[in-house]
Amino acid sequence: MRKELAKSNGERKTFTATFSRIGSKKNYKGYSEPTVLLTSIIDLETNKKVSDHIWFSLTKGFEDSGLKEGKEGSIVEFEARVKEYKKGYVNKLYKINEQTVDYKLSHPTKIKIKLKVEN
């Protein structure tokens, strides 16, 4: 699905998405860190779906936009940079390298709620 993102590697673009929920992940020190799940990511320039979901850290930009529990289904507009990353299994001892290249969105800015859902 993220093949559309590959065409824009390194570019900063504007996207819309549907806010799904707040989650959490463990950071590098082992502490819990809040995250945001956005679904149905659409590139506004081409009006094409570029990903079915993206997880972001719950940054100050997301907090200031008003995204929180109870606002699921709200449409969010934001700018982000398209970046390449490697994913997959690597075991150097047994010379196993099953890494592949995929694409993600990073550094989200200018986050606005375009359509609020009141729950």
GUGUMAR-339029 format. One record per residue (C-alpha): x, y, z. Coordinates in steps of 0.2 Angstrom, whole numbers, padded with zeros to 4 digits, always signed. Layout:
<nodes>
XYZ ...
</nodes>
This chain:
<nodes>
+0000+0000+0000 +0014+0012+0004 +0021+0012-0014 +0012+0028-0017 +0023+0036-0003 +0039+0029-0012 +0036+0041-0026 +0037+0056-0014 +0053+0050-0004 +0061+0065+0005 +0046+0077+0001 +0035+0087+0014 +0017+0085+0009 +0000+0088+0015 -0011+0074+0020 -0028+0070+0028 -0033+0056+0039 -0046+0049+0051 -0041+0049+0070 -0044+0032+0076 -0037+0031+0094 -0024+0035+0107 -0012+0021+0111 +0005+0019+0119 +0022+0012+0116 +0038+0009+0126 +0052+0021+0123 +0070+0017+0123 +0071+0019+0142 +0056+0007+0144 +0044+0020+0149 +0026+0021+0142 +0024+0035+0129 +0007+0040+0121 +0004+0038+0103 -0009+0042+0090 -0016+0031+0077 -0022+0039+0061 -0031+0028+0047 -0035+0031+0029 -0021+0042+0025 -0024+0052+0009 -0011+0063+0000 -0021+0080-0004 -0010+0084-0019 -0015+0068-0029 -0031+0064-0019 -0025+0045-0017 -0024+0034-0002 -0006+0032+0002 -0008+0021+0018 -0021+0012+0028 -0014+0017+0045 +0001+0027+0053 +0006+0028+0071 +0013+0045+0078 +0020+0050+0095 +0007+0061+0104 +0017+0077+0101 +0012+0094+0107 +0005+0098+0089 -0008+0084+0091 -0012+0089+0109 -0014+0107+0104 -0026+0102+0089 -0038+0095+0102 -0036+0076+0097 -0041+0066+0112 -0051+0051+0118 -0069+0053+0112 -0065+0062+0096 -0063+0046+0086 -0068+0048+0068 -0063+0066+0067 -0054+0071+0050 -0036+0078+0053 -0026+0088+0041 -0007+0089+0043 +0010+0091+0034 +0023+0077+0036 +0039+0072+0028 +0040+0055+0018 +0055+0045+0024 +0062+0028+0020 +0066+0015+0034 +0071-0003+0035 +0060-0016+0043 +0062-0035+0045 +0072-0048+0054 +0092-0048+0055 +0103-0061+0064 +0121-0057+0060 +0127-0073+0069 +0118-0084+0057 +0120-0072+0042 +0101-0070+0041 +0095-0053+0034 +0077-0052+0029 +0076-0033+0029 +0065-0024+0017 +0063-0005+0013 +0046+0003+0018 +0041+0021+0019 +0033+0031+0033 +0028+0049+0037 +0038+0059+0050 +0039+0076+0058 +0020+0080+0057 +0016+0099+0058 +0002+0111+0055 -0010+0098+0063 -0029+0104+0062 -0045+0095+0064 -0055+0098+0048 -0071+0088+0054 -0075+0086+0072 -0085+0071+0078 -0094+0073+0094 -0096+0057+0104 
</nodes>
